[in-house]
């Protein structure tokens, strides 16, 4: 009869030893560690793709390489045509040829913007953003052609305006010629973004430009 109470006491003591008080400690006084909550991956919230697109547009629109090349192309083309009579049948064709240099710069800028996820230290720096590399690549893929085409339109528009103000104008403007330069810059931007995604090397962009040039 005496063994039964002691057994119950032992059982109650074991249960008390595993109990957890409200202050986070066990009944025996030792701290009890609560299980850590599971970390869920960050999911892009609604509107993130649009915000990334706007961010990339602003970032590319402030790129000094892009607008430096655009200013250089405009200056060279204006200088080369300084002694020629303005001809809207010839000037857009010559300007479109010079705009291929701008398309190369657009390709390089888009390539660097896309391949930044693979550079040293960048994955850790971008890990806290609410969107992954795929969303950022799509944002660049849509933003770069817009900015690249806009830069080509600005260069061609300013050049043709300068030519119109240079004297009597001959010929008739073919609107498809300037649009060809705009489309070429937009295509170069999309190609640069694709190359930066699938071949994330710094040398990949210049190699593609060299291959297209030759």
Secondary structure as GFF3:
##gff-version 3
##sequence-region A 1 214
A	DSSP	alpha_helix	2	18	.	.	.	ID=ss1
A	DSSP	alpha_helix	48	61	.	.	.	ID=ss2
A	DSSP	alpha_helix	64	80	.	.	.	ID=ss3
A	DSSP	alpha_helix	91	114	.	.	.	ID=ss4
A	DSSP	three_ten_helix	115	118	.	.	.	ID=ss5
A	DSSP	alpha_helix	122	126	.	.	.	ID=ss6
A	DSSP	alpha_helix	133	164	.	.	.	ID=ss7
A	DSSP	alpha_helix	175	198	.	.	.	ID=ss8
A	DSSP	alpha_helix	202	213	.	.	.	ID=ss9
###
